[in-house]
Amino acid sequence: MSTRAALITGLLILAGPALVHAEPAGQRVRVNSMEMYYEVSGKGDPLIVLHGAYMNIPAMGAIIPKLAQTHTVYALEFQGHGRTTDIDRPITYPNLADDVAAFMDAVGLKKADVFGYSMGAAAGLQLAIRHPQKVNKLAAASVAYDAEGWQPEFKAFIPQMKVEMMLDMPFAEDYKKLAANPNGFPALVAKLIALEKEPMAWEAGVKSLKTPVLIITGDADVATLEHSVALFRLLGGGVMGDMGKPLPASRLAVMPATSHTAVIDQLDLLHGFVEPFLRGEVPKGIFQ
């Protein structure tokens, strides 16, 4: 979640050198009492990009300019992240989803595709559940719908999370370079740790979805493979093709030899999953 808030190991992605690409002009809009920062790039159908916990737009790397080759990309920064201000409110997935919905209203987007990674993927899933009329298709990388779906090692680590263990990390200094409040990192960490402990059981909401969802997971991700398959089945997936019926609208993609923090940097593979899904392209079998 991050999919659960961009899991702490997802933080390590920020310790490496940032990918360099042309920066579109940034803009700000008032959303739910915060000043939300966003960037618009590219041309085509609208696509909202949602980052993981402790991340920002630059940390999403080259996938944004790659998607902007065929879409009008709206990349935003969540509450307390990057250049968006923090407010006196917990960070929860419903709150993040409602922020995205309010952002869409503020910039005049009635409906859009969504691509989210980790915490951003979970926020995207909640957006589709809470505001289904606003989401055309959702590509969700490293996501879960239930806290029981996390790997046992991560579930065991959550109770041990402390603000202090984050303060000396390289990304703590990086935070200050963009933050509206350079001293706000400890407060952000506290909210993200609290997010990891929030109840998360969305099966009923997922089963009600009519929105097509592309689930992308690493085979060594923070969510177990069994959980990703269970999510796919809740969305109607896992049936046999070649039997004369259309394939389900949702899809499942597994990246080999890929941990949580490695998902977002596999540009060609990631784009190769996302772009055909957004275009509605389906591989043809011999019986089609």
C-alpha positions as CSV (number, residue, x, y, z in Angstrom):
1,M,0.0,0.0,0.0
2,S,2.3,0.9,0.0
3,T,-0.8,-0.7,-0.2
4,R,-1.5,-0.4,3.2
5,A,0.0,3.0,3.2
6,A,2.9,2.1,1.2
7,L,4.2,-0.2,3.6
8,I,7.3,0.7,5.4
9,T,9.5,-1.2,3.1
10,G,8.0,0.8,0.3
11,L,9.7,3.7,1.9
12,L,13.1,2.5,0.7
13,I,12.1,3.4,-2.9
14,L,12.7,7.0,-1.9
15,A,16.2,6.3,-0.7
16,G,17.5,5.8,-4.3
17,P,18.2,8.5,-6.8
18,A,15.1,10.2,-8.3
19,L,14.4,9.5,-11.9
20,V,14.9,12.6,-14.0
21,H,12.2,13.7,-16.5
22,A,10.8,16.9,-17.7
23,E,8.7,18.5,-15.0
24,P,5.2,19.8,-15.9
25,A,4.1,23.0,-14.3
26,G,2.6,22.4,-10.9
27,Q,-0.7,23.8,-9.7
28,R,-2.6,24.0,-6.5
29,V,-6.3,23.7,-5.7
30,R,-8.3,23.9,-2.5
31,V,-9.5,20.4,-1.5
32,N,-11.2,19.6,1.8
33,S,-9.4,22.4,3.7
34,M,-6.0,21.6,2.3
35,E,-4.0,23.1,-0.6
36,M,-3.5,20.1,-2.9
37,Y,-0.6,20.1,-5.3
38,Y,-1.0,18.4,-8.7
39,E,0.6,18.3,-12.1
40,V,-1.1,17.9,-15.5
41,S,0.8,16.4,-18.5
42,G,0.2,14.7,-21.8
43,K,-2.8,14.6,-24.1
44,G,-5.7,12.1,-24.3
45,D,-8.3,10.7,-22.0
46,P,-7.9,11.7,-18.4
47,L,-5.9,9.5,-16.1
48,I,-5.4,10.2,-12.4
49,V,-2.1,8.9,-10.9
50,L,-2.0,8.3,-7.1
51,H,1.3,7.7,-5.3
52,G,2.2,5.5,-2.3
53,A,2.8,6.4,1.3
54,Y,5.8,8.6,2.1
55,M,6.0,9.3,-1.7
56,N,5.3,12.2,-4.0
57,I,5.0,12.8,-7.7
58,P,8.7,12.6,-8.5
59,A,9.0,9.4,-6.5
60,M,6.6,7.7,-9.0
61,G,9.4,8.0,-11.5
62,A,9.1,7.4,-15.3
63,I,5.7,5.8,-15.3
64,I,4.0,9.2,-15.3
65,P,5.7,10.7,-18.4
66,K,5.3,7.3,-20.1
67,L,1.5,7.3,-19.4
68,A,1.4,10.9,-20.5
69,Q,2.3,9.9,-24.0
70,T,-1.3,8.6,-24.5
71,H,-3.3,10.2,-21.7
72,T,-3.9,13.5,-20.0
73,V,-2.3,12.6,-16.7
74,Y,-3.4,14.3,-13.5
75,A,-0.7,13.4,-10.9
76,L,-1.6,14.6,-7.4
77,E,0.0,14.6,-4.0
78,F,-2.0,13.4,-1.0
79,Q,-2.6,15.0,2.4
80,G,0.8,15.9,4.0
81,H,2.8,14.5,1.1
82,G,5.0,16.4,-1.2
83,R,3.8,19.9,-1.6
84,T,0.2,19.3,-0.4
85,T,-0.5,20.8,3.0
86,D,-1.4,18.6,6.0
87,I,-4.6,19.2,8.0
88,D,-5.9,18.2,11.4
89,R,-7.4,15.0,10.2
90,P,-6.3,11.3,10.2
91,I,-5.1,9.8,7.0
92,T,-7.5,7.0,6.1
93,Y,-8.3,5.3,2.9
94,P,-11.9,6.7,2.8
95,N,-10.5,10.2,3.5
96,L,-7.9,9.9,0.7
97,A,-10.6,8.6,-1.7
98,D,-12.9,11.5,-0.8
99,D,-10.0,13.9,-1.4
100,V,-9.6,12.5,-4.9
101,A,-13.3,12.8,-5.6
102,A,-13.2,16.4,-4.3
103,F,-10.1,17.1,-6.4
104,M,-12.0,15.9,-9.5
105,D,-14.9,18.2,-8.8
106,A,-12.5,21.1,-8.2
107,V,-10.7,20.7,-11.6
108,G,-13.8,19.8,-13.5
109,L,-13.2,16.0,-14.1
110,K,-16.5,14.2,-14.1
111,K,-14.9,10.8,-14.7
112,A,-11.4,9.4,-15.3
113,D,-9.3,6.3,-15.3
114,V,-7.1,5.8,-12.2
115,F,-3.7,4.3,-11.7
116,G,-2.5,3.9,-8.1
117,Y,0.5,2.3,-6.4
118,S,0.4,0.9,-2.9
119,M,-1.4,3.4,-0.6
120,G,-2.6,5.1,-3.8
121,A,-3.9,1.8,-5.1
122,A,-5.9,1.3,-1.9
123,A,-7.2,4.9,-2.1
124,G,-8.2,4.2,-5.7
125,L,-10.0,1.0,-4.7
126,Q,-11.9,3.1,-2.1
127,L,-12.6,5.7,-4.7
128,A,-14.2,3.1,-6.9
129,I,-16.3,1.8,-4.0
130,R,-17.4,5.2,-2.6
131,H,-17.6,7.2,-5.8
132,P,-18.2,4.6,-8.6
133,Q,-19.6,7.2,-11.0
134,K,-16.2,8.9,-11.1
135,V,-14.0,6.0,-12.0
136,N,-13.9,4.5,-15.5
137,K,-11.2,1.9,-15.0
138,L,-8.8,1.3,-12.1
139,A,-5.3,0.0,-12.4
140,A,-4.2,-0.9,-8.8
141,A,-0.5,-1.9,-8.2
142,S,0.3,-3.6,-4.9
143,V,-3.1,-3.4,-3.3
144,A,-5.2,-5.3,-0.8
145,Y,-8.8,-5.2,0.3
146,D,-8.4,-6.8,3.7
147,A,-5.7,-6.5,6.4
148,E,-5.6,-10.3,6.6
149,G,-4.1,-10.3,3.1
150,W,-0.8,-8.9,4.2
151,Q,2.3,-11.1,4.4
152,P,2.7,-12.6,7.9
153,E,6.1,-10.7,8.3
154,F,4.4,-7.4,7.6
155,K,1.5,-8.1,9.9
156,A,4.0,-8.9,12.7
157,F,6.0,-5.7,12.0
158,I,3.0,-3.3,12.2
159,P,2.8,-3.2,16.0
160,Q,6.5,-2.5,16.2
161,M,6.3,0.7,14.0
162,K,7.5,3.8,15.8
163,V,7.9,7.4,14.6
164,E,11.5,7.5,15.8
165,M,12.6,4.7,13.4
166,M,11.7,6.9,10.4
167,L,13.3,10.1,11.5
168,D,16.9,9.2,10.5
169,M,15.9,7.7,7.1
170,P,17.2,9.5,4.0
171,F,13.7,10.2,2.8
172,A,13.1,12.2,6.0
173,E,15.5,14.8,4.7
174,D,14.1,14.5,1.2
175,Y,10.7,15.4,2.6
176,K,11.9,18.8,3.7
177,K,12.9,19.7,0.1
178,L,9.3,19.8,-1.1
179,A,7.1,20.0,2.0
180,A,4.8,22.9,2.6
181,N,5.8,22.4,6.3
182,P,9.4,21.2,6.4
183,N,9.0,20.3,10.0
184,G,5.9,18.2,9.4
185,F,7.5,14.8,8.8
186,P,7.0,13.3,12.3
187,A,3.3,14.2,12.3
188,L,3.0,12.6,8.8
189,V,4.8,9.4,10.0
190,A,2.4,9.2,13.0
191,K,-0.6,9.4,10.8
192,L,0.8,6.8,8.4
193,I,1.6,4.4,11.2
194,A,-2.0,4.9,12.5
195,L,-3.2,4.1,8.9
196,E,-1.5,0.7,9.1
197,K,-3.5,-0.1,12.2
198,E,-6.9,1.0,10.7
199,P,-9.5,-1.7,10.2
200,M,-9.5,-2.9,6.6
201,A,-12.2,-5.3,5.4
202,W,-13.7,-4.3,2.1
203,E,-15.0,-7.5,0.7
204,A,-18.6,-6.4,0.4
205,G,-17.5,-3.1,-1.3
206,V,-15.3,-4.9,-3.7
207,K,-18.0,-7.5,-4.6
208,S,-20.4,-4.6,-5.4
209,L,-18.0,-3.0,-7.9
210,K,-18.9,-2.7,-11.5
211,T,-15.7,-0.8,-12.3
212,P,-13.1,-2.9,-14.2
213,V,-10.0,-3.3,-12.1
214,L,-6.5,-4.3,-13.1
215,I,-4.7,-5.9,-10.1
216,I,-0.9,-5.7,-10.4
217,T,1.2,-7.5,-7.9
218,G,4.8,-8.6,-7.4
219,D,5.3,-12.3,-6.7
220,A,7.1,-11.2,-3.5
221,D,4.8,-8.3,-2.7
222,V,3.4,-7.1,0.6
223,A,0.1,-8.8,-0.1
224,T,0.2,-12.5,-0.5
225,L,-0.4,-14.0,-3.9
226,E,-3.4,-15.9,-2.5
227,H,-4.9,-12.6,-1.5
228,S,-4.4,-11.1,-4.9
229,V,-6.1,-14.1,-6.5
230,A,-9.0,-13.8,-4.0
231,L,-9.4,-10.1,-4.9
232,F,-9.5,-11.1,-8.6
233,R,-12.1,-13.7,-7.9
234,L,-14.3,-11.2,-6.0
235,L,-14.2,-9.1,-9.2
236,G,-15.4,-12.0,-11.4
237,G,-12.0,-13.2,-12.5
238,G,-10.4,-16.7,-12.5
239,V,-12.8,-18.3,-15.0
240,M,-11.8,-20.4,-18.0
241,G,-11.6,-18.6,-21.3
242,D,-12.1,-20.2,-24.8
243,M,-15.6,-21.3,-23.8
244,G,-17.6,-18.9,-25.9
245,K,-18.1,-16.3,-23.2
246,P,-16.4,-12.8,-22.9
247,L,-13.6,-12.6,-20.4
248,P,-14.2,-10.7,-17.2
249,A,-13.6,-7.0,-17.3
250,S,-11.1,-7.1,-14.5
251,R,-7.6,-8.6,-14.9
252,L,-4.7,-9.9,-12.8
253,A,-1.0,-9.4,-13.6
254,V,1.9,-10.9,-11.6
255,M,5.4,-9.5,-11.9
256,P,8.1,-12.2,-11.4
257,A,10.9,-11.8,-8.9
258,T,9.4,-8.6,-7.7
259,S,9.1,-7.2,-4.2
260,H,6.8,-4.4,-3.2
261,T,9.3,-1.6,-3.7
262,A,10.4,-3.0,-7.0
263,V,7.0,-2.8,-8.7
264,I,7.0,0.9,-9.6
265,D,10.4,1.0,-11.2
266,Q,9.7,-1.8,-13.8
267,L,8.7,0.7,-16.4
268,D,8.2,-1.5,-19.5
269,L,6.5,-4.3,-17.7
270,L,4.3,-2.0,-15.7
271,H,3.3,0.1,-18.7
272,G,2.8,-3.1,-20.7
273,F,0.1,-4.2,-18.2
274,V,-1.6,-0.8,-17.7
275,E,-1.8,0.6,-21.2
276,P,-3.6,-2.4,-22.9
277,F,-6.0,-2.5,-19.9
278,L,-6.9,1.1,-20.2
279,R,-7.3,0.7,-24.0
280,G,-9.5,-2.3,-23.6
281,E,-7.2,-4.6,-25.6
282,V,-7.6,-8.3,-25.1
283,P,-5.2,-11.0,-26.5
284,K,-6.9,-13.1,-29.1
285,G,-7.1,-16.9,-28.7
286,I,-7.6,-19.4,-31.5
287,F,-11.3,-19.7,-30.7
288,Q,-11.9,-16.0,-30.9
